[in-house]
């Protein structure tokens, strides 16, 4: 059970009320959900509010470069089998957004919280989580995020000696190294399609050996731990060796991996894998990701890809050629202003697709596609791209703010 459940102080109640009022004003002004500004106002009035709001909850933190919003949603659905859940389901994953989310969970038993990688250690310190799920680490937002090995080191230091159960991906060397400072780790074989950030040993800097799905450092002996939960095709293998079928409405291997980690988290709280996985089937889309919408008489599937690892996973789940593909890239603050990551993405996987390019940085993307030897058309708007696309459902892949722009345009 969660620990201290003393009622909120008058100061904390005032902070919550003021935060909700600020959020309401922001929504009325058409500036989004208001969760971030509401949280900022609340934390200004009570800097310790996050910890106070978490004190009655069994808190689960989820952090990663890719998949944390979806995994947070899957865990929340699974845990609803055991009690009410509060979660930052829309992905506001820094302290202000997390505070806003928890402010609405006075009657909840579980707090399932997505956390931005840079803030994980601080949020863990404030909320005393029961479980922390660590999924993957790869290059992202190069202008604001630390180099991946530095980020793993911050996690390793921040989680050292943590009393939380760490549910960690055994296939990602950076995750294993970060989690190994904790005394209670549940290892999950969730896979790692993108390996380009994990060829050097995070422990000694040596060259990593990666035969098949295994990995180890030949210099210092750092190696892949034996997992107790395993993704095997369309099944989750639990620690007892039982196989449980994965039935998801969300596409792709990456979401099966997310479901495997989510089942491992749910099991910590006594939710059996069969129950957890059945509940996950209810999730059709996550904050617009994977939604199929109708726009200008055409079906569009909206897909989010924010960094090279995310684009690699997304390419694996789109319909084959000649399905038309629209790519949209921005480089605003929330995306990271450095677009050099485009050169790390293997766009040749889109060969044979009619490709349409838009977004603030459409010319950066156009140069990358030109070098990859692909045929494409640069468009000024989504409307133009849809009107020029050949028949069939259109796959629309966009990075973060471009994705939000597209959702607004299609009324999603």
C-alpha positions in Angstrom: 0.0 0.0 0.0 1.0 3.6 -0.4 2.5 5.4 2.6 1.5 8.6 4.4 -2.0 9.6 3.6 -2.4 12.7 5.7 -4.8 15.3 4.2 -3.4 18.2 2.1 -2.4 21.3 4.0 -4.3 24.6 3.4 -1.3 25.8 1.3 -1.4 22.7 -0.9 -5.1 22.9 -1.4 -4.7 26.6 -2.4 -2.0 25.6 -4.8 -4.2 22.9 -6.4 -7.1 25.3 -6.7 -5.0 28.0 -8.3 -3.4 25.5 -10.7 -6.8 24.3 -11.9 -8.0 27.9 -12.3 -4.9 28.7 -14.4 -5.4 25.6 -16.5 -9.1 26.5 -17.1 -8.1 30.0 -18.3 -5.5 28.5 -20.7 -8.1 26.1 -22.1 -10.6 28.9 -22.5 -8.0 30.9 -24.4 -7.4 28.0 -26.8 -3.9 27.3 -25.7 -4.1 23.6 -25.1 -5.0 21.5 -22.1 -3.5 23.9 -19.6 -1.8 21.1 -17.7 1.7 22.6 -17.9 0.7 26.2 -16.9 -1.6 24.9 -14.2 1.2 22.8 -12.7 3.7 25.7 -12.9 1.3 27.9 -11.0 0.6 25.2 -8.4 4.3 24.4 -7.8 5.1 28.1 -7.5 2.7 28.3 -4.5 3.8 25.0 -3.0 7.2 23.7 -4.3 6.6 20.4 -2.5 3.2 19.8 -4.0 4.2 16.9 -6.2 5.3 14.8 -3.3 2.2 15.7 -1.3 -0.1 14.7 -4.1 1.7 11.4 -4.6 1.7 10.4 -0.9 -1.5 8.3 -1.0 -0.7 6.6 -4.3 1.2 3.5 -5.4 3.2 5.4 -8.0 4.6 3.8 -11.2 7.0 5.9 -13.2 7.7 5.1 -16.9 10.7 6.6 -18.8 12.3 6.0 -22.1 13.3 7.7 -25.4 10.5 6.0 -27.2 7.2 4.3 -26.2 6.7 5.9 -22.8 3.3 7.5 -23.5 1.9 4.2 -25.0 3.4 2.1 -22.2 2.0 4.5 -19.6 -1.4 4.0 -21.1 -1.1 0.2 -21.3 0.0 0.0 -17.6 -2.9 2.3 -16.6 -5.4 0.1 -18.4 -4.0 -3.0 -16.8 -4.0 -1.6 -13.3 -7.6 -0.5 -13.5 -8.3 -4.2 -12.9 -7.0 -3.6 -9.3 -8.3 -0.1 -8.5 -8.8 3.5 -9.7 -5.8 5.1 -11.6 -4.7 8.6 -12.2 -2.3 9.2 -15.1 -0.8 12.0 -17.3 -2.3 10.3 -20.3 -1.7 13.2 -22.7 2.0 13.0 -22.2 2.7 16.2 -20.2 5.7 14.5 -18.6 7.8 17.2 -16.8 7.1 18.1 -13.2 4.5 20.8 -13.9 2.4 18.4 -16.1 2.8 15.6 -13.7 1.7 17.8 -10.8 -1.4 18.8 -12.8 -2.3 15.2 -13.5 -1.9 14.1 -9.9 -4.0 17.0 -8.7 -7.0 15.3 -10.3 -6.4 11.9 -8.6 -7.5 12.4 -5.0 -9.6 9.2 -5.1 -7.1 7.1 -7.1 -5.1 4.1 -5.8 -2.4 4.1 -8.5 -0.5 6.9 -10.1 0.9 5.8 -13.5 3.2 8.6 -14.6 5.2 9.1 -17.8 8.4 11.0 -17.0 10.7 12.9 -19.3 14.2 11.3 -19.3 15.9 14.3 -17.9 13.6 14.6 -14.9 13.3 10.9 -13.9 15.7 11.0 -10.9 14.1 14.1 -9.4 10.5 12.9 -9.9 11.4 9.5 -8.4 12.9 11.4 -5.4 9.7 13.4 -4.9 7.1 10.6 -5.5 8.7 7.5 -3.8 7.5 5.2 -6.6 6.8 1.5 -6.1 7.8 0.6 -9.6 10.0 2.3 -12.3 9.8 1.0 -15.8 12.8 1.8 -18.0 12.2 0.9 -21.7 15.1 2.2 -23.9 17.6 5.0 -24.4 18.7 6.4 -27.8 19.6 9.8 -29.3 16.9 12.4 -29.2 16.6 16.2 -29.2 20.4 16.6 -29.6 20.3 20.3 -28.7 18.7 19.8 -25.2 19.3 16.2 -24.2 22.5 14.8 -22.9 24.5 12.2 -24.9 22.8 8.9 -24.2 25.6 7.5 -22.1 25.6 10.6 -19.9 21.8 10.3 -19.5 22.2 6.6 -18.5 24.8 7.6 -15.9 22.4 10.2 -14.4 19.8 7.5 -14.1 22.3 5.1 -12.6 23.3 7.7 -10.0 19.7 8.9 -9.3 18.3 5.4 -8.9 21.2 3.9 -6.9 19.7 2.1 -3.9 16.1 2.9 -4.9 13.5 0.9 -3.0 11.4 0.8 -6.1 11.1 -2.4 -8.2 12.9 -1.5 -11.5 11.3 -3.2 -14.5 14.0 -2.8 -17.2 14.7 -3.8 -20.8 17.4 -6.5 -20.7 18.1 -6.0 -24.4 19.3 -2.4 -24.1 22.8 -2.2 -22.7 22.3 1.5 -21.6 19.1 0.5 -19.7 20.8 -2.4 -18.0 23.8 -0.3 -16.9 21.4 2.4 -15.6 19.2 -0.1 -13.7 22.1 -2.2 -12.3 22.7 0.2 -9.4 19.3 -0.8 -8.0 18.9 -3.8 -5.7 15.5 -5.0 -7.1 15.4 -5.3 -10.9 12.9 -7.3 -13.0 14.5 -7.9 -16.4 12.3 -8.0 -19.5 13.4 -9.2 -22.9 11.6 -6.6 -24.9 14.0 -6.4 -27.9 16.0 -3.5 -29.4 15.6 -2.8 -33.1 17.8 0.4 -33.0 21.3 -0.5 -31.9 23.4 2.4 -33.1 23.6 4.0 -29.7 24.8 0.9 -27.9 27.9 -0.4 -29.7 30.3 0.8 -27.0 30.1 -0.5 -23.4 28.6 2.0 -21.0 30.6 0.5 -18.2 34.2 0.6 -19.7 33.9 2.1 -23.2 35.0 -1.2 -24.9 33.4 -2.5 -28.1 30.2 -4.4 -27.4 29.8 -7.8 -28.9 26.3 -8.5 -30.2 25.8 -12.1 -31.4 22.1 -12.5 -32.3 19.9 -11.2 -29.5 22.7 -11.5 -26.9 25.2 -8.8 -26.1 28.3 -8.5 -23.9 31.5 -6.5 -23.4 34.6 -8.6 -24.1 36.8 -6.3 -22.1 35.0 -5.8 -18.8 32.5 -8.7 -18.8 29.4 -6.5 -18.6 26.7 -8.6 -20.2 23.0 -9.0 -20.9 21.2 -10.3 -17.8 18.8 -13.3 -17.9 15.3 -12.0 -18.3 12.3 -13.2 -16.3 9.7 -11.8 -18.7 10.1 -12.4 -22.5 8.4 -11.2 -25.6 8.2 -14.3 -27.9 6.4 -13.6 -31.1 2.8 -12.9 -30.2 3.1 -14.2 -26.7 4.4 -12.9 -23.3 6.4 -15.6 -21.4 6.0 -14.9 -17.6 8.6 -15.9 -15.0 7.0 -19.3 -14.6 7.3 -20.1 -18.3 3.6 -19.7 -19.1 2.8 -18.2 -22.5 0.1 -15.5 -22.7 -1.2 -14.3 -26.0 -0.9 -10.6 -26.9 -4.0 -9.2 -28.6 -3.5 -5.4 -29.3 -5.3 -3.0 -31.5 -2.0 -1.0 -31.6 0.2 -2.0 -34.4 3.8 -3.2 -34.6 6.5 -5.2 -32.7 7.3 -2.2 -30.5 3.9 -2.1 -29.0 4.1 -5.9 -28.2 7.3 -5.0 -26.4 5.5 -2.2 -24.5 2.8 -4.7 -23.6 5.4 -7.1 -22.2 6.9 -4.5 -20.0 3.4 -3.4 -18.9 2.4 -6.9 -18.0 5.6 -7.2 -15.8 4.7 -4.0 -14.1 1.1 -5.1 -13.5 2.3 -8.3 -12.0 4.1 -6.5 -9.2 0.7 -5.3 -8.0 -0.9 -8.8 -8.3 -2.6 -8.3 -11.6 -2.2 -11.6 -13.6 -0.8 -11.5 -17.1 -4.0 -12.8 -18.7 -6.1 -10.0 -17.1 -3.5 -7.3 -17.8 -3.2 -8.2 -21.5 -6.9 -8.5 -22.0 -7.4 -5.0 -20.6 -4.7 -3.6 -22.9 -6.7 -4.7 -26.0 -9.1 -1.8 -25.2 -6.4 0.8 -26.2 -7.1 1.8 -29.8 -5.0 5.0 -30.0 -2.7 7.0 -27.6 -3.0 10.8 -27.7 -3.8 10.6 -31.4 -1.0 8.1 -32.3 -2.3 5.3 -34.6 -5.6 7.0 -35.1 -7.2 6.5 -38.6 -9.1 9.7 -39.6 -11.0 10.8 -42.7 -9.8 14.0 -44.3 -10.8 15.4 -47.7 -12.5 12.1 -48.4 -9.3 10.1 -47.7 -8.3 7.7 -44.9 -5.2 8.9 -43.1 -3.4 6.9 -40.4 -1.5 9.2 -38.0 1.9 8.0 -36.8 4.4 9.8 -34.5 8.1 9.3 -35.0 10.4 11.7 -33.1 14.0 10.3 -33.5 15.9 7.7 -35.5 14.8 4.8 -33.3 11.2 5.8 -33.6 11.3 6.2 -37.3 12.9 2.7 -37.7 10.0 1.2 -35.7 7.4 3.2 -37.6 8.7 2.1 -41.0 8.3 -1.5 -39.9 4.5 -1.2 -39.4 3.3 0.9 -42.4 1.4 -0.8 -45.2 3.7 -1.9 -48.1 4.1 0.0 -51.5 2.4 1.5 -53.3 0.8 2.9 -50.2 1.3 6.7 -50.2 3.3 8.2 -47.4 3.3 11.8 -46.1 6.3 12.9 -44.0 6.2 16.0 -41.9 9.1 17.4 -39.8 9.4 20.5 -37.7 12.2 21.7 -35.5 10.5 23.8 -32.8 11.4 23.9 -29.1 9.5 20.7 -28.2 11.1 18.8 -31.1 14.7 20.0 -30.6 16.0 22.5 -33.1 18.8 20.3 -34.5 17.7 18.3 -37.5 21.0 16.4 -38.0 19.3 13.3 -36.8 17.5 13.0 -40.2 20.8 11.6 -41.5 20.7 8.8 -39.0 17.4 7.5 -40.4 17.4 4.9 -43.2 14.8 6.4 -45.5 15.7 3.9 -48.2 13.1 1.7 -46.5 10.5 3.9 -48.1 11.5 2.9 -51.7 8.5 2.2 -53.8 6.1 4.4 -51.8 4.8 7.7 -53.3 6.3 10.2 -50.8 5.0 13.7 -50.0 7.0 16.0 -47.7 5.8 19.0 -45.6 6.5 20.8 -42.3 8.6 23.7 -41.2 11.8 21.7 -42.2 10.5 20.1 -45.3 13.6 21.3 -47.3 16.0 19.6 -44.7 14.0 16.4 -45.2 13.9 16.8 -49.0 17.7 17.0 -49.1 18.0 13.8 -47.0 15.5 12.0 -49.3 17.4 13.3 -52.4 20.6 11.8 -51.1 18.8 8.5 -50.3 17.8 8.4 -54.0 14.1 8.5 -53.4 11.3 10.1 -55.5 9.2 12.6 -53.5 7.2 15.7 -53.8 7.5 18.8 -51.6 4.1 20.2 -50.5 3.1 23.4 -48.8 0.2 21.9 -46.8 -1.4 18.6 -45.8 -4.3 19.5 -48.1 -2.0 19.7 -51.1 -0.3 16.4 -50.2 -3.6 14.5 -49.7 -5.0 15.8 -53.0 -1.9 14.7 -54.9 -1.6 11.3 -53.3 -2.6 8.2 -55.3 -5.6 6.1 -54.1 -5.5 4.1 -50.9 -5.1 4.8 -47.2 -2.3 7.3 -46.6 0.3 6.7 -43.9 1.2 10.1 -42.2 4.5 10.1 -40.2 5.4 13.2 -38.3 7.6 14.4 -35.5 6.2 15.9 -32.3 5.0 19.4 -33.1 4.3 18.5 -36.8 2.1 15.7 -35.5 0.2 18.1 -33.3 -0.2 20.5 -36.3 -1.6 17.6 -38.4 -4.1 16.6 -35.6 -5.4 20.1 -35.5 -5.8 20.3 -39.2 -7.8 17.0 -39.5 -9.9 17.9 -36.4 -8.5 15.0 -34.3 
